[in-house]
Amino acid sequence: SHARGESVLRGAAELRANERGLKVLVNVTRAPGWAMPRDPSLPADPVAFASFLERFVPYFDGKVAARQIWNEPNLIHENNGRIDPYGFFQLLKAAYPAVKRADPNALVVFPGLAPTSLNYDDYAVDDDWYLEALLNINQGEVARYFDVLGVQGYGAGNHPDTYFPGNLSEYPEWVNAPEFYFRHIEQLRSVMVNAGLAATPIWITEMGWPVGRQNFLYGYGDYVTRELQASYLTRAYGI
């Protein structure tokens, strides 16, 4: 009954969003414990995941504009313990036709990758590398299994006009890597263009600047006031 109550509340929220002229993007992510493989990666059975989507998609028929398949697959904690581009390729390959069978008009969004230049198999891998690795599988077959590329544009404490490495911010910290700049999303666009996918739409699914020090990892928020946050957000839309 708890799960049913949550579904009713979410359905009501989506209805209100549609009434206000907003389009709803649903992120389908996480697997229950019984569906996780012994060899940690994504859901144990992509076919079972696809079957779930065929049942799930019609549940919100007409209220959801797009479905994002998974979230930040280049982070280990989003993948049950192992970063696996080929495994994610198999998940998308199963999920995409399942969504289309349930709703031919639905848009399938490739999940925004976590912005990072790190390459540690036990933590995270570079988002540019991860996207390139997927696009290199079977001569770019993965492009057949998403309609929109989702990207994440965070700016740490740096204003949206700066970028790495050509126009660095003047702050003393969080300036020496591409993921600290909003315009890092342009590098992902370049990966798509180089793969012959210049016509594929790109949506910013996450973006923003923090205000204040939320914890020791996000100290760059010290450089952002509410006034700067408002300025950065509006300027980012104009770039």
C-alpha positions as CSV (number, residue, x, y, z in Angstrom):
1,S,0.0,0.0,0.0
2,H,2.9,2.3,0.7
3,A,4.2,1.8,-2.9
4,R,0.7,2.4,-4.3
5,G,0.4,5.6,-2.3
6,E,3.7,6.9,-3.6
7,S,2.5,6.1,-7.2
8,V,-0.7,8.0,-6.7
9,L,1.1,11.1,-5.3
10,R,3.6,11.0,-8.1
11,G,0.8,10.7,-10.7
12,A,-0.9,13.7,-9.1
13,A,2.3,15.7,-9.2
14,E,2.8,14.9,-12.9
15,L,-0.8,15.9,-13.6
16,R,-0.3,19.3,-12.0
17,A,2.9,19.7,-14.0
18,N,1.1,19.1,-17.2
19,E,-1.7,21.5,-16.2
20,R,1.0,24.2,-15.8
21,G,2.4,23.5,-19.3
22,L,5.5,21.7,-17.9
23,K,6.8,18.6,-19.5
24,V,7.8,15.7,-17.2
25,L,11.0,13.7,-17.6
26,V,11.0,10.4,-15.6
27,N,14.3,9.0,-14.6
28,V,14.2,5.2,-14.4
29,T,17.1,4.1,-12.2
30,R,18.1,1.7,-9.4
31,A,17.3,-2.0,-9.2
32,P,15.8,-3.9,-6.2
33,G,18.2,-6.2,-4.4
34,W,16.7,-9.3,-5.9
35,A,17.4,-8.0,-9.4
36,M,21.0,-7.2,-8.8
37,P,23.6,-9.6,-10.2
38,R,26.2,-11.4,-8.1
39,D,28.8,-9.9,-10.5
40,P,28.1,-6.2,-9.6
41,S,27.0,-4.0,-12.5
42,L,23.6,-3.0,-13.7
43,P,20.4,-5.0,-13.4
44,A,21.1,-8.7,-13.8
45,D,18.8,-9.2,-16.7
46,P,18.3,-6.4,-19.3
47,V,15.3,-8.3,-20.7
48,A,13.5,-8.2,-17.3
49,F,14.3,-4.5,-17.1
50,A,12.7,-4.0,-20.5
51,S,9.7,-6.0,-19.5
52,F,9.3,-3.7,-16.5
53,L,9.4,-0.7,-18.7
54,E,6.7,-2.1,-21.0
55,R,4.4,-2.2,-18.0
56,F,5.6,1.0,-16.4
57,V,5.4,3.4,-19.4
58,P,1.7,3.0,-20.0
59,Y,1.0,3.6,-16.3
60,F,1.5,7.4,-16.8
61,D,0.2,7.4,-20.3
62,G,0.0,10.9,-21.8
63,K,1.5,12.6,-18.7
64,V,5.2,11.9,-19.3
65,A,7.2,13.4,-22.2
66,A,10.4,11.5,-21.9
67,R,12.1,8.7,-20.0
68,Q,15.7,8.7,-18.9
69,I,17.3,5.3,-18.7
70,W,19.4,5.1,-15.6
71,N,21.6,7.8,-14.1
72,E,25.3,8.7,-14.2
73,P,26.5,5.2,-15.3
74,N,30.1,6.4,-15.2
75,L,30.0,6.4,-11.3
76,I,30.5,3.1,-9.5
77,H,27.8,3.8,-6.8
78,E,25.2,4.1,-9.6
79,N,26.0,0.7,-11.0
80,N,26.0,-1.7,-8.0
81,G,29.8,-1.7,-7.8
82,R,31.2,-1.9,-11.3
83,I,31.5,0.7,-14.1
84,D,30.7,-1.2,-17.4
85,P,30.1,0.7,-20.6
86,Y,29.2,-2.5,-22.5
87,G,26.8,-3.6,-19.8
88,F,25.1,-0.2,-20.0
89,F,25.0,-0.6,-23.8
90,Q,23.1,-3.9,-23.4
91,L,20.6,-2.2,-21.0
92,L,19.9,0.6,-23.4
93,K,19.6,-1.8,-26.3
94,A,16.9,-3.7,-24.4
95,A,15.2,-0.6,-22.9
96,Y,14.7,1.5,-26.0
97,P,12.5,-0.8,-28.0
98,A,10.5,-1.6,-24.9
99,V,9.7,2.0,-24.3
100,K,8.8,2.5,-27.9
101,R,6.5,-0.5,-27.9
102,A,4.7,0.9,-25.0
103,D,4.6,4.5,-26.3
104,P,5.8,5.1,-29.8
105,N,5.9,8.9,-29.1
106,A,8.0,8.6,-26.0
107,L,11.5,10.1,-26.1
108,V,14.3,8.1,-24.6
109,V,17.0,10.1,-22.9
110,F,20.6,8.9,-22.5
111,P,21.4,9.7,-18.9
112,G,23.5,12.6,-17.9
113,L,27.0,11.4,-17.1
114,A,28.6,12.7,-13.9
115,P,31.0,15.5,-14.9
116,T,34.5,14.2,-14.1
117,S,37.9,13.8,-15.5
118,L,38.8,11.1,-13.0
119,N,39.6,7.6,-14.2
120,Y,39.4,5.1,-11.3
121,D,37.6,1.8,-11.9
122,D,36.6,1.7,-8.2
123,Y,35.0,5.2,-8.2
124,A,34.4,7.0,-11.5
125,V,35.6,7.3,-15.1
126,D,35.9,10.3,-17.3
127,D,32.6,11.3,-18.8
128,D,34.1,12.1,-22.2
129,W,35.9,8.7,-22.3
130,Y,32.7,6.9,-21.2
131,L,30.6,8.4,-24.0
132,E,33.3,7.7,-26.5
133,A,33.6,4.1,-25.4
134,L,29.9,3.6,-25.8
135,L,29.9,5.2,-29.2
136,N,32.7,2.9,-30.3
137,I,30.7,-0.3,-29.6
138,N,29.7,-2.0,-32.8
139,Q,30.5,1.1,-34.9
140,G,28.2,3.4,-33.0
141,E,25.2,1.1,-32.6
142,V,24.2,2.7,-29.3
143,A,23.0,5.8,-31.2
144,R,20.0,3.8,-32.2
145,Y,18.9,3.4,-28.6
146,F,18.4,7.0,-27.5
147,D,16.6,10.0,-28.9
148,V,18.3,12.7,-26.7
149,L,21.6,13.0,-25.0
150,G,21.3,14.2,-21.4
151,V,24.2,16.2,-20.0
152,Q,25.0,17.8,-16.6
153,G,26.3,21.3,-16.5
154,Y,27.6,22.3,-13.1
155,G,29.9,25.3,-12.5
156,A,31.4,24.7,-9.0
157,G,32.1,28.3,-8.0
158,N,33.0,29.5,-11.5
159,H,30.9,31.8,-13.6
160,P,29.4,30.3,-16.8
161,D,31.6,32.1,-19.3
162,T,34.8,30.4,-18.0
163,Y,35.9,27.0,-19.2
164,F,38.8,24.6,-19.0
165,P,41.6,24.9,-20.2
166,G,41.3,28.1,-22.3
167,N,39.5,30.5,-20.0
168,L,40.1,29.6,-16.4
169,S,38.4,31.1,-13.4
170,E,40.3,33.5,-11.1
171,Y,39.5,31.6,-8.0
172,P,42.3,29.7,-6.1
173,E,40.4,26.3,-5.9
174,W,38.2,24.1,-8.1
175,V,39.5,25.6,-11.3
176,N,42.0,23.0,-12.6
177,A,39.7,20.4,-14.2
178,P,36.9,20.5,-16.9
179,E,34.2,19.3,-14.6
180,F,34.4,22.5,-12.5
181,Y,33.0,24.5,-15.5
182,F,29.5,24.7,-16.9
183,R,30.8,24.8,-20.4
184,H,32.3,21.3,-20.0
185,I,29.0,20.2,-21.7
186,E,30.5,21.6,-25.0
187,Q,33.1,18.8,-24.9
188,L,30.4,16.2,-24.8
189,R,28.8,18.0,-27.8
190,S,32.1,17.6,-29.6
191,V,32.2,13.9,-28.9
192,M,28.8,13.6,-30.5
193,V,29.8,15.7,-33.5
194,N,32.9,13.6,-34.0
195,A,30.8,10.5,-33.9
196,G,28.5,11.9,-36.7
197,L,25.7,12.7,-34.3
198,A,25.5,16.5,-34.6
199,A,21.8,16.3,-35.2
200,T,21.0,14.5,-32.0
201,P,19.3,16.8,-29.5
202,I,21.2,17.5,-26.2
203,W,19.2,18.4,-23.0
204,I,20.8,19.8,-19.8
205,T,19.1,17.5,-17.2
206,E,21.1,18.9,-14.2
207,M,22.8,22.2,-13.7
208,G,23.4,24.8,-11.1
209,W,25.7,26.5,-8.6
210,P,25.6,25.9,-4.8
211,V,25.4,28.7,-2.3
212,G,27.6,28.3,0.8
213,R,29.6,25.4,2.1
214,Q,27.3,22.4,2.2
215,N,30.1,20.0,3.2
216,F,33.8,19.6,2.9
217,L,33.5,18.4,-0.7
218,Y,31.6,21.4,-1.9
219,G,33.6,24.2,-0.5
220,Y,33.4,26.1,-3.8
221,G,30.0,27.2,-2.7
222,D,31.9,29.8,-0.6
223,Y,32.4,31.7,-3.8
224,V,28.7,31.9,-4.7
225,T,26.2,34.2,-3.1
226,R,22.5,34.0,-3.9
227,E,22.8,37.0,-6.1
228,L,25.7,35.4,-8.1
229,Q,23.7,32.2,-8.3
230,A,20.8,34.0,-9.9
231,S,23.2,35.8,-12.3
232,Y,25.0,32.6,-13.2
233,L,21.8,30.7,-13.9
234,T,20.4,33.4,-16.2
235,R,23.7,33.9,-18.0
236,A,24.1,30.2,-18.6
237,Y,20.8,30.1,-20.5
238,G,22.2,32.8,-22.8
239,I,25.5,31.1,-23.7
